Amino acid sequence: MSKYFEAAVVRFTENCPDFHLITSQESDGSESAILANDSLRVKMVYSPSLKRFYLFQGEPDGGDDDFEEVQSYFFELSGDHAIDMKEAVSVGNEFSDSYSAHPAMEVNVPAASRVTARKDRENDETSAVYFVNRIPAVLPECREPLLQHKEHYEMLLPNKFCEEVVNAAVARMLADKTQKGKAEEFFAFLEKMYGMGDLDVKSIITMTILNAITGEERIAYVEGLLSSDMNKAWRASRRYIGKNVRPEKESTYQQMSKKYRAQLNNGGQF
């Protein structure tokens, strides 16, 4: 295994000591490893061409074609060994989050949730984590701050990261007239994730990111990049500024980061 793929696998097993490595292989530049415990198997895959790690889950006695995708994580080598190693370790942390009873990540996931369908597993804060981990794919300047954020808090606080880092990156992008192509890609990404996401993701996109865009000219420009439905959602979100909005379901993760997520409805520059 390459040192970065191995680092991700090792961190996963450190966080989930009941899992053990079954097999690992390399094929056409991609790497994969299958790990298992008494109740299930997981398969970790890294595709350099797609610049992504993938995590799949399957039954303990299932075949190679019986895995279901659980999560993916953008990963592109920067050329800086220390940064890339930290990011690889972050992959292991993120992937182990749903399976670990280890206190390092300070997340207590009920056992029943570990065998539910992907749609059920990726709800509440998990969907917000899924969303934020993909932001560096369209805003590469957010990649290193994302690593620093995870290292500082020992977890990902999606709304806080967007308030502190993503909004500033979006403001710089909109101020640079040469970055129109990048802006088009970013807002298309937001629209896609809004359609996929739960209430937390939708709130972060509209109330935290879009509502931080100021100035009539910039607002009009961004509205021109969004669909009519997305603009309608954005306009509707402005009515909730200063009000408390209940999430779909308050998970343990949400409770722990609640003091940060409370800013979701009150923070930002409008």
C-alpha positions as CSV (number, residue, x, y, z in Angstrom):
1,M,0.0,0.0,0.0
2,S,1.1,3.6,-0.6
3,K,2.0,5.5,2.5
4,Y,-1.1,7.7,2.3
5,F,-3.5,4.9,1.7
6,E,-1.9,2.9,4.5
7,A,-2.2,5.9,6.8
8,A,-5.9,6.1,6.2
9,V,-6.4,2.4,6.8
10,V,-4.2,2.4,9.9
11,R,-6.2,5.3,11.4
12,F,-9.4,3.6,10.6
13,T,-8.3,0.5,12.5
14,E,-6.9,2.5,15.4
15,N,-10.3,4.2,15.8
16,C,-12.1,0.9,15.2
17,P,-10.0,-1.8,16.9
18,D,-12.7,-4.5,16.4
19,F,-12.0,-4.3,12.6
20,H,-9.1,-6.2,11.1
21,L,-7.5,-6.1,7.6
22,I,-8.6,-9.0,5.4
23,T,-7.1,-8.2,2.1
24,S,-5.5,-5.3,0.2
25,Q,-4.6,-4.8,-3.5
26,E,-3.5,-2.4,-6.2
27,S,-5.0,-2.4,-9.7
28,D,-4.5,0.2,-12.4
29,G,-3.2,2.7,-10.0
30,S,-6.1,2.4,-7.6
31,E,-5.8,0.8,-4.1
32,S,-8.3,-1.0,-2.0
33,A,-8.5,-2.8,1.3
34,I,-11.2,-4.9,2.9
35,L,-11.6,-4.8,6.7
36,A,-14.1,-6.7,8.8
37,N,-15.4,-7.2,12.3
38,D,-18.0,-9.8,13.5
39,S,-21.0,-8.1,12.0
40,L,-19.9,-6.4,8.8
41,R,-17.2,-5.7,6.2
42,V,-16.0,-2.4,4.9
43,K,-14.0,-1.7,1.7
44,M,-11.8,1.4,1.4
45,V,-10.8,2.4,-2.1
46,Y,-8.5,5.2,-3.3
47,S,-8.7,6.3,-7.0
48,P,-5.9,8.8,-7.9
49,S,-7.6,9.5,-11.2
50,L,-10.8,10.5,-9.5
51,K,-9.0,12.1,-6.6
52,R,-11.2,10.4,-4.1
53,F,-11.3,7.9,-1.3
54,Y,-14.4,5.8,-1.2
55,L,-15.9,3.7,1.7
56,F,-18.2,0.8,1.0
57,Q,-20.1,-1.5,3.4
58,G,-21.3,-5.0,3.1
59,E,-22.6,-8.0,5.0
60,P,-19.9,-10.2,6.6
61,D,-20.7,-13.2,4.3
62,G,-21.4,-11.1,1.2
63,G,-19.6,-11.2,-2.1
64,D,-17.3,-8.7,-3.7
65,D,-20.3,-7.2,-5.6
66,D,-22.5,-6.8,-2.5
67,F,-20.9,-3.6,-1.2
68,E,-22.9,-0.4,-0.9
69,E,-21.2,3.0,-1.1
70,V,-21.3,4.8,2.3
71,Q,-19.1,7.8,1.8
72,S,-16.5,9.5,-0.3
73,Y,-13.8,12.0,0.4
74,F,-11.9,14.3,-2.0
75,F,-8.1,13.7,-1.8
76,E,-5.6,15.3,-4.1
77,L,-1.9,15.3,-3.4
78,S,-0.5,18.7,-2.8
79,G,3.2,17.8,-3.0
80,D,3.7,18.6,0.7
81,H,4.2,15.3,2.6
82,A,3.1,16.7,6.0
83,I,-0.1,18.2,4.6
84,D,-0.9,15.1,2.6
85,M,-0.3,12.8,5.5
86,K,-2.6,14.8,7.7
87,E,-5.3,14.7,5.1
88,A,-4.9,10.9,4.7
89,V,-5.3,10.5,8.5
90,S,-8.4,12.7,8.3
91,V,-9.8,10.3,5.7
92,G,-9.4,7.5,8.2
93,N,-11.0,9.6,10.9
94,E,-14.0,10.5,8.8
95,F,-14.5,7.0,7.5
96,S,-14.3,5.4,11.0
97,D,-16.7,7.9,12.5
98,S,-19.8,5.9,12.0
99,Y,-18.3,2.6,13.3
100,S,-16.1,3.7,16.2
101,A,-17.0,3.6,19.9
102,H,-13.6,5.1,20.5
103,P,-13.8,8.4,22.4
104,A,-11.1,10.1,20.3
105,M,-13.7,11.5,17.9
106,E,-16.2,12.2,20.7
107,V,-19.0,10.7,18.7
108,N,-21.3,8.0,20.0
109,V,-23.1,6.3,17.2
110,P,-25.9,3.9,18.1
111,A,-25.1,0.4,17.0
112,A,-28.4,0.1,15.1
113,S,-27.3,3.0,12.8
114,R,-24.2,1.1,11.6
115,V,-26.3,-1.4,9.6
116,T,-28.9,1.0,8.2
117,A,-29.1,2.0,4.6
118,R,-26.7,4.7,3.3
119,K,-29.6,7.2,3.1
120,D,-30.3,6.7,6.8
121,R,-26.6,6.8,7.8
122,E,-26.0,10.1,5.9
123,N,-28.5,12.2,7.8
124,D,-28.3,15.2,10.1
125,E,-24.7,16.3,10.7
126,T,-23.3,13.5,8.6
127,S,-24.8,15.0,5.5
128,A,-23.3,18.4,6.4
129,V,-19.9,16.7,6.9
130,Y,-20.3,15.1,3.5
131,F,-21.1,18.5,2.0
132,V,-18.2,20.4,3.6
133,N,-15.6,17.7,2.8
134,R,-16.4,18.3,-0.9
135,I,-15.9,22.0,-0.9
136,P,-12.2,21.8,-1.6
137,A,-13.0,20.2,-4.9
138,V,-14.3,23.5,-6.2
139,L,-12.6,25.9,-3.8
140,P,-9.0,24.4,-3.4
141,E,-8.0,27.3,-1.2
142,C,-10.2,25.8,1.5
143,R,-8.3,22.6,1.7
144,E,-5.5,23.5,4.1
145,P,-7.9,25.5,6.4
146,L,-10.1,22.4,6.5
147,L,-7.2,20.3,7.7
148,Q,-6.4,22.9,10.3
149,H,-10.0,23.1,11.4
150,K,-10.2,19.4,12.0
151,E,-6.9,19.3,13.8
152,H,-7.9,22.2,16.1
153,Y,-11.4,20.9,17.0
154,E,-10.7,17.2,16.6
155,M,-13.9,17.1,14.6
156,L,-15.6,18.9,11.7
157,L,-18.0,21.6,12.6
158,P,-19.6,22.2,9.2
159,N,-21.4,25.5,9.8
160,K,-18.5,27.1,11.7
161,F,-16.1,26.1,9.0
162,C,-18.3,27.7,6.3
163,E,-18.7,30.9,8.4
164,E,-15.0,31.3,9.1
165,V,-13.4,30.0,5.8
166,V,-15.9,29.3,3.0
167,N,-17.6,32.7,3.1
168,A,-14.3,34.5,2.9
169,A,-13.2,32.4,-0.1
170,V,-16.5,33.1,-1.8
171,A,-16.2,36.8,-1.2
172,R,-12.7,36.8,-2.8
173,M,-13.9,34.8,-5.7
174,L,-16.8,37.2,-6.4
175,A,-14.4,40.2,-6.2
176,D,-12.2,38.7,-8.8
177,K,-13.7,39.2,-12.3
178,T,-11.4,36.6,-13.8
179,Q,-12.9,33.8,-11.7
180,K,-16.3,33.7,-13.5
181,G,-15.8,30.1,-14.5
182,K,-14.9,29.1,-11.0
183,A,-17.9,30.9,-9.6
184,E,-20.2,29.1,-12.1
185,E,-18.8,25.8,-11.0
186,F,-19.1,26.6,-7.3
187,F,-22.7,27.7,-7.4
188,A,-23.6,24.7,-9.6
189,F,-22.0,22.6,-6.8
190,L,-24.1,24.4,-4.2
191,E,-27.3,23.8,-6.1
192,K,-26.5,20.1,-6.5
193,M,-25.7,19.7,-2.8
194,Y,-28.8,21.6,-1.8
195,G,-30.9,19.1,-3.8
196,M,-29.2,16.2,-2.1
197,G,-28.9,17.5,1.4
198,D,-31.0,17.4,4.5
199,L,-32.2,20.5,6.5
200,D,-28.8,21.1,7.9
201,V,-27.1,21.2,4.5
202,K,-29.9,23.4,3.1
203,S,-29.6,25.8,6.0
204,I,-25.9,26.1,5.7
205,I,-26.1,26.8,2.0
206,T,-28.8,29.4,2.1
207,M,-28.5,31.0,5.6
208,T,-24.8,30.8,6.1
209,I,-23.2,30.9,2.6
210,L,-25.7,32.7,0.3
211,N,-26.9,35.1,3.0
212,A,-23.3,36.2,3.6
213,I,-23.1,37.6,0.0
214,T,-23.6,41.3,0.2
215,G,-24.1,44.1,-2.3
216,E,-26.8,44.5,-4.9
217,E,-24.4,43.8,-7.8
218,R,-23.0,40.6,-6.3
219,I,-26.4,39.3,-5.2
220,A,-27.8,39.9,-8.7
221,Y,-24.8,38.2,-10.3
222,V,-25.2,35.1,-8.1
223,E,-28.9,35.0,-8.6
224,G,-28.1,34.8,-12.4
225,L,-26.1,31.7,-11.7
226,L,-28.8,29.9,-9.8
227,S,-32.1,28.3,-10.9
228,S,-35.4,30.0,-10.1
229,D,-36.1,27.3,-7.5
230,M,-32.8,27.9,-5.8
231,N,-33.3,31.7,-5.8
232,K,-36.7,31.1,-4.3
233,A,-35.2,29.1,-1.4
234,W,-32.5,31.8,-0.9
235,R,-35.1,34.6,-0.7
236,A,-37.2,32.5,1.7
237,S,-34.2,31.9,4.0
238,R,-33.9,35.6,4.6
239,R,-37.2,35.6,6.5
240,Y,-35.6,33.3,9.1
241,I,-32.7,35.6,10.0
242,G,-32.6,35.9,13.8
243,K,-35.0,33.1,14.4
244,N,-34.4,29.6,15.7
245,V,-34.8,26.8,13.2
246,R,-35.1,23.3,14.4
247,P,-33.0,20.7,12.7
248,E,-34.6,17.5,11.3
249,K,-33.2,15.6,14.3
250,E,-30.7,16.5,16.9
251,S,-28.0,13.9,16.9
252,T,-25.3,13.5,19.5
253,Y,-22.9,15.2,17.1
254,Q,-25.2,18.1,16.8
255,Q,-25.6,18.4,20.6
256,M,-21.8,18.5,21.1
257,S,-21.3,21.2,18.5
258,K,-24.5,23.1,19.4
259,K,-22.7,26.2,20.8
260,Y,-21.1,26.6,17.4
261,R,-24.1,25.7,15.3
262,A,-26.3,28.2,17.2
263,Q,-24.6,30.8,15.0
264,L,-26.3,29.2,12.0
265,N,-29.4,31.5,12.3
266,N,-27.7,34.5,13.9
267,G,-24.2,34.8,12.4
268,G,-22.8,36.0,9.2
269,Q,-22.9,39.4,7.4
270,F,-26.2,40.1,5.7
